[in-house]
């Protein structure tokens, strides 16, 4: 149970303060795992998103599928990850972090093999869902592992370090996805997913020690539902989770429809991957900013700064979309700024949300990850609904809306901080 306030929603004035007073009590910390291993595991969750983006047009041509059906290759993966994180989090709270993580990586690798052998669009969609069911273990359990081994501010810095180095993964994914699609076909991307999943599974078996020092004694569905309810009605948890989800949703949305805009500008699949590389470079810079300034500035102020940068970038990109002579570089630069904002918002928002949950770090990680992936599904659905694949400005309006919500949620995180200090 998280706090007395969560059981009494009518308590308004003191609810923010009480939540936080009971959350940051001293707790035993686990031995810190190797950061390179956490990077490798986290990379498994992100690779299937970025490596397939430059190949979407090739897949559509191969199976003669329309844009809405091809979009399911992304949204199906996001949906599977979102739902599965709600399971992996509690499982890791009850049975430890290592066993559920190994199970997820095994499903992930099998999904990659299925993708290589796919002979129809339906088969490929099933493979993507299986990849998502397995890949969900990576971000959900890694976040919980970091929470097990680090204090709150150190956890945000550590998560920033992991995701900063992990920026190599989308760089690799975008570039290799475009290049492989042109040289070997999209099945090569599925093969890479299978191989990396298998290698990571072996590394986890050899090098990861259990970090859950206080596992739950038993896992009951009714109790789990109550715990989820306590988290969901906790305003402090929701503000941090919401702002990180908006930032994640922006990224997951534009990697789905911007390849079509690059194609309209005459850019091939290999070059599209190159232009997308600029975004994770910006994310890396933002993460480095988190590491340098989180102790001095604080999670909440960095989140607000990152959200305002996201609003600026989305407004600039919408304006650029109205220029008839726009170039790929004009699109890529605001996307890099998006990356900087994500590096400031996502690690701080994510670890801020998980820190609220105390012993239920795995469950909080699962809900936060599910919200982030859910916003990716929501963003992709909204882009498709407004015609963003054919008219880029309509898709960018969706990003702008997410950025506005992120700024509002960021302001609420400052209220959390003020209540804690009161």
C-alpha positions, 0 to 999 in steps of 0.5 A: 500500500502506498499511503493513507491518502490514496484510500481517502480521495476526499482529502484534497489539501494535503494529498500531494504532501502526504503521498510524498512524505510516505514515499521517500522513506529509506529502503534497502538498495540492491547491488548495482548491475552493469550499466552495459547490460541494462543498455543491452536489455533496454535496447531490445525494447526499442530496436523493433520500433526503429528498425522497421520504420524505414522498411514500412514502404517496402513491406507495403509493396511486398504484401500490397497493403495500404498505409492503415494496415502497415501502421498496425506493424507499429501500433500492434507492437505498441499495444502488445508492449503496453498490455504486457508491461502491466503483467511483467511489473507485478511478476517481477515484484513477486518472483524477482526481476531475472526470471520474468526478464528471461521469459520476455527475451525468449518470446522476443527472439521467437517473434523475430524468427516468426518475422523472418518466416512470415509469408503474409501480412497477418503472419507478420503482424502476429510476429510483431505482436509476439515481439511486443509481448516479449519486448515489454519485459525489457523497459518495464523490468530495467526501470524496476531494476534501477529503482531497486539499486539507486536512490530517487535522484541517482535513479533518474541520473542512472536511467538517463545514462542508460538511455543516453548510451541507448541512443545508439540503438535507434541510430543503429535501427534507423540506419540498418533498417533503411540499408537492410531494406534496400540491400537484403529486404525487410526480412533482414530486419526481423533476423536482427531482432531474433539474433539480438534477442537471443544474445541478450538472453544469454548475457542476462543469464550470465551477468544479471544478479537478482535486485528485488530484495523484498519480493512480495510474499504472494500475488493475488489478482484482487490485491493487484487490482487494488494496488493498480487503483492506488497508483492510478488515483495517486495524483503525484504518480499520474503527473509524472507518468503523464508527462513522460507518456506525452513525450514518448507518444510524440516520438512514436507518432512521428516515426510512423508518418514522417517516412512518408513525408521524406518519400514525398520529398524524394528521399529513399529508404536508406537516406530516410534512416540517416535523417532519423538518426538526428533525433536520437542524437538530440535525445542523447544530448538531453540525457546528458543534460539530465545527468549534469543538472538533475541534482542542481535543478531537480526532476520537476524543473527539468521536466518543465524545461523539456516540455517547453522545448517540445512545444517549441519544436512542434510549433516550428515543425508545423510552420516548416510544413507550410513551406513549399520548398522545404528540405529534409534538413528543415524537417530533421532539425526540429526532430532533433530538438524533439530528441533533446526535449525527450532526453530531459522529460522521459528519464525524469518523468519515468523515475519520478513516477516509479519513485512514488510507488516504493515497494510496488516499483515493478507495478508502477514501472508497468503502468508507466510503460503501458501509458507510454506505449498507449500514447504511442498507439493513441498518437498513431491512431490520431495521425491516421484518423486525421490523414497525417500520412497524406498531409503531414501538417495534420499529423503535426497537429497531433504532436502539438496537442501532445506537447501542450498536454505535456506542458500542463502536466509538467506544471503539475509536477511542480505542484507536487514538489511544492507540496512535498516542501510544505 
